[in-house]
């Protein structure tokens, strides 16, 4: 089986631009990488794969309640799908089916990780 190559942050940044994100003049306070403004207005560090919140001096960071609720719902859906695939993996003995399920599980786990990073920047 061919090993999946890691996609570099530069390629992921290019993908963001092609999907409509805007390169900003800001940089990530953690890694120094350029920040992108996603189409929903979110500032995003693609290198760290995290949402970035800009807080001006003297202000307290706020988390929009609607975004938090959406992340919680998405996280619950992904966890349910992961459990569903886990059950299918336990029941099947077909190698081809196991490979498909493992690939799907990997994608779901990656998505869950991204949602959790966005939820808790």
N, C-alpha and C positions, 0 to 999 in steps of 0.2 A: 504494500500500500504506500502511495506517495505521501511524503510528509508535507503538510500545509505550511507554506512560508509565511513568516510574520510580515504583516503589512507595516511599512515604516510610517512614522508620524507625518513625514512630508507627503507621502502618497495619500494618507487620510485627510490631510489639510487640503490637498488638491481636490479630493472628492467632495469635501465640504463646499469649496468654491463652486464646483460644477453643480452642486445641489441648491445653490442660491444663497449660501452664507456670504457675509461681507467681512473682509479683513479689516480690522480696526487698527488704530495707532496705539493701542494699549498692549501691555505685555502681562503675562501671568506673574503674579507676585511670588509664586512658588518656584517655577522652573525658568521663567524669563521668555518663554515661547510666545509668539504673537497670539492675540485673542481674536476670536471670530464672533460676529453677531449673527446668530441663527435667525431664520425667518420669523420665529415667534418672539424675537427681541432678546433672547437669552444670550449672555456672554459665555463663550465656551473656550476652554483650553483643550485642543485636540491632543496635544502631547500627553497630558495627564488624564485626558478623557473625563474632565470634570467641568461642572458649571462654575462660573466665577461671578461673585457678587461684588460690585464696586461700592464701597462705603466711604463717604466723605468724612473729613475730620469732624468729630463731635456728633456724628449720627450713629444710630444703632442699626445693625443689619436686620432686615425684615424678610420673612419668608412668606410669599403669597399663599394664602390658605388653599386656593383653588389648585395651584400647582402641587402642593403637598398632597392633597386628596387624590389628584390624578396619578401621582407617583405611587401612592399606597395601593390604589386600585390596580394599576398596571403590575406592580410587584406581586399582588395576590394572584392575578391571572397567570403570570409567568410561573409562580410556585405551583399552582394547580396543574399546569401543563407539564412541568418537570415531574411531578408525582405521577401523572398519567403515563408519561414515557417510561418512568422507572418501573411501573407495573407491567408495561408491555415488554420491557427488557427481561424481566424476571420470568415471563411466560414463554418467550420464544426461544427456539433452538436453531432457527434458520440464520446462517452466518450473514447472508445478504441483508436480511431484515435487521439483524443486530447492528450492522454497519450504518444503515440508514437511521436507525433509532439513536445510535451514538452520535452521529453527525447532528441530528436534530437537538439532542440533549446538549451538545456543546454550544450550539447557537443560542439555545434558551438560557444557558448559564452565562454566556457572554452578555446577552441582553439584560439579564437580571443584574449582573455586576454594573452595567452602565446605568441602569435605573437607580440602583442604590447609590452610586457615585453622584448622580444628579440630585437625588433626594437629600443627601448629606454631603454637601460640597466641602 
